[in-house]
Amino acid sequence: MNAIALLTNTINMQDIVSNASFSDWFASQLSNFTPLNVAMVLFAGLVVGIIISLVYKKTYRGVLYSPTFSLTLIMLTIVTAPVVMAIGSNVALSMGMVGALSIVRFRTAVKDPLDTAYMFWAITMGILLGAGQYVIALVVVLGISLILLVLSFVRFQSPNSYLLVLHFDEFAQADIESELRRSVRFYRMRSKTVTRSGAEMTVEVRMDQRSDLVGHMLDIDGVHDATLVACQTEAGA
């Protein structure tokens, strides 16, 4: 009977210790995170991510807009914020996170360097929100958005770049160059191919205003066809 009583008391003490340990662990978790804090961070990340995505869509000047990349910007902001919350002031956890990220290799190629800047912007906003710096995050996202919109407007007003593709007879080249000097602000030959049936020339042109450049080229004797294609070039290239 004494042995049974002793065993029963031991089991009861283990249950009490186990329950106390679980309660302490759960309390320590809630001391760092509360459902309200997590919900606020995720909601703020969603709002900021949507703002970044809308600015990206408004300022995009590429050939094909990708809605998937806009969604990626939102996800980057939302995912980064709770990671920063988890790291907090825990040095061991932060070092482990750095070590984990150091072995990750992203193979997705970024075609436009500006897309990389938007990705860093989204990650930065997630860091600010995860650290609880809501006022700084609001000022930063509004300030950068305004700057990008203004720069996009200035860039939109700059001369548009096109590629002019011509098929013509060799004797018409002098008239083509004369028309280019008269009709466009800047032009530069990119390539020229000569065959027995004629010549093909690709010229980069920059125009302040849209004009009927193709029509003017077709009016030249010896020009068989002309194609004008919008292109995206580096500034000053």
C-alpha positions as CSV (number, residue, x, y, z in Angstrom):
1,M,0.0,0.0,0.0
2,N,2.9,2.4,0.8
3,A,4.5,1.7,-2.5
4,I,1.2,2.4,-4.4
5,A,0.7,5.6,-2.5
6,L,4.3,6.8,-3.2
7,L,3.8,6.0,-6.9
8,T,0.6,7.9,-7.0
9,N,2.1,10.9,-5.4
10,T,5.0,10.8,-7.8
11,I,2.7,10.8,-10.8
12,N,0.7,13.7,-9.4
13,M,3.8,15.7,-8.9
14,Q,5.0,15.1,-12.5
15,D,1.6,16.2,-13.8
16,I,1.8,19.4,-11.7
17,V,5.3,20.1,-12.9
18,S,4.4,19.3,-16.5
19,N,1.3,21.6,-16.4
20,A,3.4,24.3,-14.7
21,S,6.1,24.1,-17.4
22,F,3.5,24.2,-20.2
23,S,1.8,27.2,-18.6
24,D,5.1,29.0,-18.2
25,W,6.0,28.3,-21.8
26,F,2.6,29.4,-23.1
27,A,2.8,32.6,-21.0
28,S,6.3,33.3,-22.3
29,Q,5.0,33.0,-25.9
30,L,2.2,35.4,-25.3
31,S,4.5,37.9,-23.6
32,N,6.3,38.3,-26.9
33,F,3.4,37.8,-29.2
34,T,-0.3,38.5,-28.8
35,P,-3.0,37.7,-31.4
36,L,-3.7,41.4,-31.6
37,N,-0.1,42.3,-32.3
38,V,0.2,39.7,-35.0
39,A,-3.1,40.7,-36.6
40,M,-2.0,44.4,-36.6
41,V,1.4,43.6,-38.2
42,L,-0.2,41.4,-40.9
43,F,-2.9,44.0,-41.7
44,A,-0.3,46.8,-41.9
45,G,1.9,44.6,-44.1
46,L,-1.1,43.9,-46.4
47,V,-1.9,47.6,-46.7
48,V,1.7,48.7,-47.3
49,G,2.2,45.8,-49.7
50,I,-0.8,46.9,-51.7
51,I,0.5,50.5,-51.9
52,I,3.8,49.3,-53.2
53,S,2.1,47.0,-55.7
54,L,-0.1,49.9,-57.0
55,V,2.9,52.2,-57.3
56,Y,4.7,49.5,-59.2
57,K,1.8,49.1,-61.6
58,K,1.4,52.8,-62.1
59,T,5.1,53.4,-62.8
60,Y,5.7,50.3,-64.9
61,R,7.0,51.1,-68.3
62,G,8.0,47.7,-69.6
63,V,6.5,45.7,-72.4
64,L,4.5,43.1,-70.4
65,Y,3.2,43.9,-66.9
66,S,3.2,40.9,-64.6
67,P,0.5,40.7,-61.9
68,T,2.4,37.9,-60.3
69,F,5.3,40.2,-59.5
70,S,2.8,42.6,-57.9
71,L,1.5,39.8,-55.7
72,T,5.1,38.9,-54.8
73,L,5.7,42.4,-53.5
74,I,2.7,42.1,-51.2
75,M,3.8,38.7,-50.0
76,L,7.4,39.9,-49.3
77,T,6.0,42.6,-47.1
78,I,3.7,40.3,-45.2
79,V,6.2,37.5,-44.8
80,T,9.1,39.7,-43.7
81,A,7.2,41.4,-40.9
82,P,6.5,38.4,-38.7
83,V,10.0,37.1,-39.2
84,V,11.4,40.3,-37.7
85,M,8.8,40.0,-34.9
86,A,10.1,36.5,-34.1
87,I,13.7,37.5,-34.1
88,G,13.2,40.5,-31.8
89,S,16.1,40.7,-29.4
90,N,16.9,37.0,-29.5
91,V,20.5,36.9,-30.6
92,A,20.6,33.1,-31.0
93,L,17.5,33.2,-33.2
94,S,18.8,36.1,-35.3
95,M,22.1,34.3,-35.9
96,G,20.3,31.1,-36.9
97,M,18.1,33.1,-39.3
98,V,21.2,34.7,-40.9
99,G,22.8,31.3,-41.3
100,A,19.6,29.8,-42.8
101,L,19.4,32.6,-45.4
102,S,23.0,32.4,-46.3
103,I,22.5,28.9,-47.8
104,V,19.5,29.9,-49.8
105,R,20.0,30.6,-53.5
106,F,17.3,32.2,-55.6
107,R,17.4,31.2,-59.2
108,T,14.7,33.5,-60.5
109,A,16.2,36.1,-63.0
110,V,15.1,39.7,-62.6
111,K,14.9,41.2,-66.0
112,D,14.5,44.9,-64.9
113,P,16.9,46.2,-62.3
114,L,14.1,48.5,-61.0
115,D,12.2,45.3,-60.0
116,T,15.0,44.5,-57.6
117,A,14.6,47.9,-56.0
118,Y,10.9,47.3,-55.5
119,M,11.7,44.0,-53.8
120,F,14.2,45.7,-51.4
121,W,11.5,48.3,-50.8
122,A,9.0,45.6,-49.8
123,I,11.4,43.8,-47.6
124,T,12.4,47.1,-45.9
125,M,8.8,47.9,-45.1
126,G,8.3,44.4,-43.7
127,I,11.3,45.0,-41.4
128,L,10.0,48.3,-40.2
129,L,6.5,46.9,-39.5
130,G,7.9,43.8,-37.7
131,A,10.0,46.1,-35.5
132,G,6.8,48.1,-34.6
133,Q,7.9,51.3,-36.3
134,Y,4.5,52.1,-37.8
135,V,5.0,55.9,-38.1
136,I,8.4,55.5,-39.8
137,A,6.9,52.9,-42.1
138,L,4.0,55.2,-43.0
139,V,6.3,58.1,-43.7
140,V,8.7,56.0,-45.8
141,V,6.1,54.3,-47.9
142,L,4.3,57.6,-48.7
143,G,7.6,59.4,-49.4
144,I,9.0,56.8,-51.7
145,S,5.7,56.4,-53.5
146,L,5.6,60.2,-54.1
147,I,9.2,60.2,-55.4
148,L,8.6,57.3,-57.8
149,L,5.4,58.8,-59.1
150,V,7.1,62.1,-59.8
151,L,10.1,60.4,-61.4
152,S,7.8,58.3,-63.5
153,F,6.0,61.4,-64.8
154,V,9.3,63.0,-65.7
155,R,10.4,59.9,-67.5
156,F,7.1,59.6,-69.3
157,Q,7.6,63.1,-70.7
158,S,11.0,62.2,-72.1
159,P,11.4,61.3,-75.8
160,N,10.1,57.9,-76.7
161,S,12.5,55.4,-78.2
162,Y,11.6,53.2,-81.1
163,L,13.2,50.8,-83.5
164,L,12.6,51.6,-87.2
165,V,13.0,48.6,-89.5
166,L,13.3,49.4,-93.2
167,H,13.5,47.4,-96.4
168,F,14.7,49.5,-99.3
169,D,16.9,49.7,-102.4
170,E,20.5,50.9,-101.9
171,F,20.0,54.2,-103.8
172,A,17.3,55.3,-101.3
173,Q,19.6,55.4,-98.2
174,A,20.5,59.1,-98.7
175,D,16.8,60.1,-98.8
176,I,16.1,58.0,-95.7
177,E,18.8,59.7,-93.7
178,S,17.7,63.1,-94.8
179,E,14.1,62.3,-93.7
180,L,15.4,61.0,-90.4
181,R,17.3,64.2,-89.7
182,R,14.2,66.2,-90.5
183,S,11.6,64.1,-88.6
184,V,13.2,62.8,-85.4
185,R,15.2,64.3,-82.6
186,F,17.8,61.6,-82.5
187,Y,18.6,58.5,-84.6
188,R,21.4,55.9,-84.7
189,M,21.8,52.9,-86.9
190,R,21.7,49.6,-85.1
191,S,22.2,47.2,-88.0
192,K,22.2,47.0,-91.7
193,T,22.0,44.0,-94.0
194,V,22.5,44.1,-97.8
195,T,21.4,41.3,-100.1
196,R,20.9,41.1,-103.9
197,S,17.2,41.8,-103.5
198,G,17.8,45.0,-101.5
199,A,18.8,46.2,-98.0
200,E,17.5,46.0,-94.5
201,M,18.3,48.6,-91.9
202,T,17.4,48.9,-88.2
203,V,17.6,52.4,-86.7
204,E,17.0,53.6,-83.2
205,V,14.9,56.8,-83.2
206,R,13.8,59.1,-80.4
207,M,10.8,61.4,-81.1
208,D,9.4,64.1,-78.9
209,Q,5.9,63.6,-80.3
210,R,4.4,60.8,-82.2
211,S,4.6,61.5,-85.9
212,D,3.7,59.5,-89.0
213,L,7.4,58.5,-89.5
214,V,6.4,55.2,-91.2
215,G,4.2,57.1,-93.7
216,H,7.0,59.5,-94.5
217,M,9.4,56.6,-95.1
218,L,7.0,54.9,-97.5
219,D,6.8,58.1,-99.5
220,I,10.5,57.8,-100.3
221,D,11.1,56.2,-103.7
222,G,12.9,52.8,-103.2
223,V,11.5,52.0,-99.7
224,H,9.5,48.8,-99.8
225,D,8.2,48.7,-96.2
226,A,8.8,50.3,-92.8
227,T,8.0,49.0,-89.3
228,L,8.2,51.0,-86.1
229,V,8.6,49.0,-82.9
230,A,8.5,50.5,-79.4
231,C,11.7,49.6,-77.4
232,Q,13.0,50.0,-73.9
233,T,16.6,51.3,-73.7
234,E,18.9,52.5,-71.0
235,A,19.1,56.2,-70.4
236,G,21.8,57.6,-72.5
237,A,22.5,54.4,-74.4
